[in-house]
Amino acid sequence: MSQRKKRPSTTSLIKSKTPKKTGVSKTYNNLIVQVVREAKTEHAVFYQFKVNGKVKGWMKKSAFKSPKLLLSVPIIKQRPELPTGCEITSVTMMLRYTKAKKVTKTKLANEMPRHSSNPNKGFVGNPYTTHGWTIYPKALKKLVKKYAGSSRDLTGSSTKTLERFLRYKKPVVVWVKMHGFSVHALTLTGYDKNNFYYNDCWTGQKNVKISKKALDNTWKTQKRRAISY
């Protein structure tokens, strides 16, 4: 009978090669996981990884699944009170995820600036009626900062920037063209490899999936307007 050769341990396999440094950072189950070194062996590829900044050990590359992140952002419907107030309702959902858990859409609607014609200066029209139009991120920065402690106008940014804010547990409000409206606002709640997820205050649907390409296509019709904190 031939004697079976003993398979080397994972540790010895990794030590037998010179690991390659890397810096890939992903999010798994709302934890920030960073791959810091890679080691190729005759049996598999292994990653040394950190979780929230602390080295945890080595794991097979095949064990890393495609990242998916979903923030528990409450769904708030804009109707019936704010038939044209999707922007401020979406901002309310975003802020309710922060320490401002008791702020209401109508309170914010009453506090947001108004303007007769320029959405960069205030809401144009009346969000309590069907004759309202829109308000842009620049005009909402002060209000967001009041309740979140900071505000970031992300207009003109990329989908990678949206992912980064979500990765650091910050929902993002984006301006899009949807439901037959020339302008609509959504609250992004998460993403995975190919999709974003959003809360829609018009339909009342939570964590709706949309491909990254589809989101970007409708987002760019609004000059990629977005706001977070």
Sequence and secondary structure as in RCSB ss.txt:
>XXXX:A:sequence
MSQRKKRPSTTSLIKSKTPKKTGVSKTYNNLIVQVVREAKTEHAVFYQFKVNGKVKGWMKKSAFKSPKLLLSVPI
IKQRPELPTGCEITSVTMMLRYTKAKKVTKTKLANEMPRHSSNPNKGFVGNPYTTHGWTIYPKALKKLVKKYAGS
SRDLTGSSTKTLERFLRYKKPVVVWVKMHGFSVHALTLTGYDKNNFYYNDCWTGQKNVKISKKALDNTWKTQKRR
AISY
>XXXX:A:secstr
         HHHHHHTS  EE   EEEETTEEEEEEEEEE SS EEEEEEETTEEEEEEEGGG     EE     
   TTT TT HHHHHHHHHHHTTT TT  HHHHHHHS EESS TTTSEES TTSTT     HHHHHHHHHHHHS 
 EE TT  HHHHHHHHHTT  EEEEEEETTEEEEEEEEEEE SSEEEEEETTTTEEEEEEEHHHHHHHHGGGTT 
EEE 
